[in-house]
Amino acid sequence: MTSQAQPPAPHGMDDPDGYEAWQARSRLVLTPVAAPSILGLFGFGAATFTVASNLAEWWGNAVTSPVVLAPFAIFLGGLAQLLAGMWAYRARDGLATAMHGIWGAFWLAWGLLMLLTATGVLSPVLLDSQALGFWFIALGVITLFGALGATAQNMGLFLTLILLTAGSGLLAAAYIGTLHNVRIAAGWVLVASSAAAFYTAGAMLLEQSFGGRVVLPLGKWSLSGNVPGRRVVRDIGYSAGMPGARAGQ
């Protein structure tokens, strides 16, 4: 009875702790998620438009406006954005995580402050505090970094964030310097930011709904990525249609 020699292991495979051995044993498991910024930008846009139009004095008064604004700011601007920011972690989107996480937390705090002042628990004088101005300085700095990061993605998101940065700066000046007209101007700039957010979120939603085809251009660096009807995203899916591997199943 003769024994047959085993074929030599591939280079590096004979070491169980070597790179090649680990690579051979590794498996990649995909858990697809929809783009979190679709939810986050719609939540941000809705809350920002309503509050900013009030700041611009399009409507409302000091008595009833806080009561109406607070719960919607908490849930649309706050909770919806914060959830989008946490889902962005799973999507490995650092920009969306930072922007939706920070602004979602802000809207939760702002809505709570409005609710407490509207119900008489806190004095309404706090709504004109200079401390709010310094919060908007911090928010403006963070958002500026987000706007710079957005230049690598698309101009729709960049426009949303750069207008939000400008609006935050104007609000900081308005609260710290007690400048009423500057606060009104900030409201107009933030309304423009909300309009850009609506467009960006809508374009992302339509692109995903139509199988990765461009419906509304987002201003991507690639010219082909801005041509309506062109497919720019192709999902990786199991050919037999494994649930969870294809978007929409």
C-alpha positions as CSV (number, residue, x, y, z in Angstrom):
1,M,0.0,0.0,0.0
2,T,1.5,3.2,-1.1
3,S,0.8,6.6,0.4
4,Q,0.2,9.6,-1.7
5,A,1.8,12.9,-0.8
6,Q,-0.6,15.8,-0.2
7,P,-0.2,18.7,-2.5
8,P,1.6,21.6,-1.0
9,A,-0.5,24.3,0.5
10,P,-0.7,27.6,-1.4
11,H,1.9,30.2,-0.3
12,G,0.9,31.5,3.1
13,M,-2.0,29.0,3.6
14,D,0.1,26.7,5.8
15,D,0.2,29.4,8.5
16,P,-3.3,29.4,10.1
17,D,-2.7,32.9,11.4
18,G,-1.3,34.3,8.1
19,Y,-3.0,36.9,5.9
20,E,-3.9,34.5,3.1
21,A,-5.4,32.0,5.5
22,W,-7.6,34.7,7.1
23,Q,-8.6,35.9,3.7
24,A,-9.6,32.4,2.6
25,R,-11.8,32.0,5.7
26,S,-13.4,35.5,5.5
27,R,-17.0,36.0,4.4
28,L,-18.7,39.2,3.6
29,V,-22.4,39.4,4.6
30,L,-24.4,42.3,3.1
31,T,-27.3,43.9,4.9
32,P,-28.7,46.4,2.4
33,V,-30.4,49.6,3.7
34,A,-32.1,52.4,1.9
35,A,-30.2,55.8,1.9
36,P,-30.8,57.2,5.4
37,S,-30.5,60.8,4.1
38,I,-33.8,60.4,2.3
39,L,-35.6,60.3,5.7
40,G,-33.1,62.7,7.3
41,L,-33.3,65.4,4.7
42,F,-37.1,65.3,4.5
43,G,-37.3,65.5,8.3
44,F,-34.8,68.4,8.4
45,G,-36.5,70.2,5.5
46,A,-40.0,70.0,7.1
47,A,-38.8,71.2,10.5
48,T,-36.5,73.9,9.1
49,F,-39.0,75.3,6.7
50,T,-41.7,75.6,9.3
51,V,-39.5,77.2,12.0
52,A,-37.6,79.4,9.5
53,S,-40.7,80.8,7.9
54,N,-41.8,81.7,11.4
55,L,-38.4,83.4,12.1
56,A,-38.9,85.3,8.8
57,E,-42.2,86.5,10.2
58,W,-44.3,84.9,7.4
59,W,-46.8,83.8,10.0
60,G,-47.4,83.2,13.7
61,N,-47.1,85.0,17.0
62,A,-45.3,84.6,20.3
63,V,-48.3,82.9,22.0
64,T,-49.4,80.1,19.8
65,S,-46.4,79.5,17.5
66,P,-44.3,77.7,20.1
67,V,-47.1,75.3,20.9
68,V,-47.6,74.4,17.3
69,L,-43.9,74.2,16.4
70,A,-42.5,72.2,19.4
71,P,-44.0,68.7,18.8
72,F,-43.4,68.7,15.1
73,A,-39.8,69.9,15.6
74,I,-39.2,67.1,18.1
75,F,-40.5,64.3,15.9
76,L,-39.7,65.5,12.3
77,G,-36.6,67.5,12.9
78,G,-35.4,65.6,15.9
79,L,-36.4,61.9,16.1
80,A,-36.6,61.3,12.3
81,Q,-33.2,62.8,11.8
82,L,-31.6,61.1,14.7
83,L,-32.8,57.7,13.5
84,A,-31.5,58.6,10.0
85,G,-28.1,59.4,11.6
86,M,-28.0,56.1,13.4
87,W,-28.9,54.1,10.3
88,A,-26.2,56.0,8.5
89,Y,-23.7,54.3,10.8
90,R,-24.8,51.0,9.3
91,A,-24.6,52.4,5.8
92,R,-21.0,53.6,6.6
93,D,-21.9,57.2,5.7
94,G,-19.9,59.4,8.0
95,L,-21.2,62.6,6.6
96,A,-24.9,61.6,7.0
97,T,-24.1,60.3,10.5
98,A,-22.6,63.5,11.6
99,M,-25.1,65.9,10.0
100,H,-28.3,64.1,10.9
101,G,-27.0,63.1,14.3
102,I,-26.0,66.6,15.3
103,W,-29.0,68.4,13.9
104,G,-31.4,65.7,15.1
105,A,-30.1,66.2,18.6
106,F,-30.4,70.0,18.2
107,W,-34.1,69.8,17.1
108,L,-34.9,67.5,20.0
109,A,-33.4,70.0,22.4
110,W,-34.9,73.1,20.7
111,G,-38.4,71.4,20.6
112,L,-38.2,70.6,24.3
113,L,-37.1,74.2,25.1
114,M,-40.1,75.5,23.1
115,L,-42.5,73.1,24.7
116,L,-41.3,74.0,28.3
117,T,-41.6,77.7,27.6
118,A,-45.0,77.4,25.9
119,T,-46.4,75.5,28.9
120,G,-45.0,78.0,31.4
121,V,-42.5,75.7,33.0
122,L,-39.7,78.0,31.8
123,S,-39.7,81.7,31.2
124,P,-40.2,82.8,27.5
125,V,-37.2,85.2,28.0
126,L,-34.9,82.2,27.5
127,L,-35.9,82.0,23.8
128,D,-34.0,85.3,23.3
129,S,-31.0,84.3,25.3
130,Q,-27.5,85.0,24.0
131,A,-26.6,81.4,24.9
132,L,-28.6,80.3,21.9
133,G,-26.3,82.3,19.7
134,F,-23.2,80.5,21.0
135,W,-25.0,77.2,20.3
136,F,-25.5,78.3,16.7
137,I,-21.7,79.1,16.4
138,A,-20.9,75.5,17.3
139,L,-23.6,74.2,14.9
140,G,-22.3,76.4,12.1
141,V,-18.7,75.2,12.5
142,I,-19.8,71.5,12.4
143,T,-22.1,72.1,9.5
144,L,-19.3,73.9,7.6
145,F,-17.2,70.8,7.8
146,G,-20.2,68.8,6.5
147,A,-20.6,71.2,3.6
148,L,-17.0,70.7,2.7
149,G,-17.4,67.0,2.8
150,A,-20.5,67.2,0.7
151,T,-18.5,68.6,-2.2
152,A,-17.2,65.1,-2.8
153,Q,-20.8,63.8,-3.2
154,N,-23.2,66.2,-4.9
155,M,-24.0,69.9,-5.2
156,G,-27.5,69.4,-3.9
157,L,-26.3,68.3,-0.5
158,F,-23.5,70.9,-0.5
159,L,-26.0,73.7,-1.2
160,T,-28.3,72.5,1.6
161,L,-25.4,72.5,4.1
162,I,-23.7,75.7,3.1
163,L,-27.0,77.6,3.3
164,L,-27.5,75.9,6.7
165,T,-24.1,77.1,7.8
166,A,-24.9,80.7,6.7
167,G,-28.2,80.6,8.4
168,S,-26.6,79.4,11.6
169,G,-24.0,82.2,11.5
170,L,-26.8,84.8,11.0
171,L,-28.7,83.4,13.9
172,A,-25.6,83.4,16.1
173,A,-25.2,87.1,15.3
174,A,-28.9,87.8,15.8
175,Y,-29.0,86.2,19.3
176,I,-25.7,87.5,20.5
177,G,-26.2,91.0,19.2
178,T,-30.0,91.2,19.7
179,L,-30.4,92.1,16.0
180,H,-34.1,91.6,15.0
181,N,-33.6,92.2,11.3
182,V,-30.7,89.8,11.1
183,R,-32.9,87.1,12.7
184,I,-35.4,87.7,9.9
185,A,-32.7,87.4,7.3
186,A,-31.6,84.1,8.9
187,G,-35.1,82.8,8.5
188,W,-35.0,83.5,4.8
189,V,-31.7,81.8,4.3
190,L,-32.8,78.8,6.3
191,V,-36.0,78.6,4.2
192,A,-33.7,78.4,1.2
193,S,-31.7,75.6,2.9
194,S,-34.9,73.7,3.5
195,A,-35.9,74.0,-0.2
196,A,-32.5,72.6,-1.2
197,A,-33.0,69.7,1.3
198,F,-36.5,68.9,-0.1
199,Y,-35.0,68.8,-3.7
200,T,-32.0,66.7,-2.6
201,A,-34.1,64.2,-0.7
202,G,-36.7,64.0,-3.5
203,A,-34.0,63.4,-6.1
204,M,-32.5,60.6,-4.0
205,L,-35.9,59.0,-3.4
206,L,-36.8,59.1,-7.1
207,E,-33.5,57.7,-8.1
208,Q,-33.9,54.7,-5.8
209,S,-37.5,54.2,-6.8
210,F,-36.6,54.0,-10.5
211,G,-33.9,51.4,-10.1
212,G,-31.0,53.7,-9.7
213,R,-31.9,56.0,-12.7
214,V,-31.5,59.7,-12.6
215,V,-34.8,61.6,-12.5
216,L,-33.7,64.9,-10.9
217,P,-30.0,65.7,-11.3
218,L,-28.1,66.2,-8.0
219,G,-25.1,67.9,-9.4
220,K,-22.6,65.1,-9.2
221,W,-19.1,65.5,-10.4
222,S,-19.6,62.8,-13.1
223,L,-21.6,64.4,-16.0
224,S,-23.2,61.0,-16.8
225,G,-24.6,61.0,-13.2
226,N,-26.7,64.1,-14.0
227,V,-28.4,62.8,-17.2
228,P,-32.1,62.1,-16.6
229,G,-32.9,58.4,-17.4
230,R,-29.3,57.2,-17.0
231,R,-28.8,54.4,-14.5
232,V,-26.0,55.4,-12.1
233,V,-26.6,52.7,-9.4
234,R,-26.8,49.0,-9.9
235,D,-27.8,46.9,-6.9
236,I,-25.8,43.7,-6.2
237,G,-28.4,41.0,-5.8
238,Y,-28.7,37.2,-5.6
239,S,-30.0,36.0,-9.0
240,A,-32.7,33.9,-7.4
241,G,-34.1,36.9,-5.5
242,M,-33.0,36.2,-2.0
243,P,-35.1,38.4,0.3
244,G,-33.0,41.2,1.6
245,A,-30.5,41.0,-1.2
246,R,-32.5,43.0,-3.6
247,A,-33.9,46.5,-2.8
248,G,-37.7,46.4,-2.3
249,Q,-38.1,42.7,-1.6
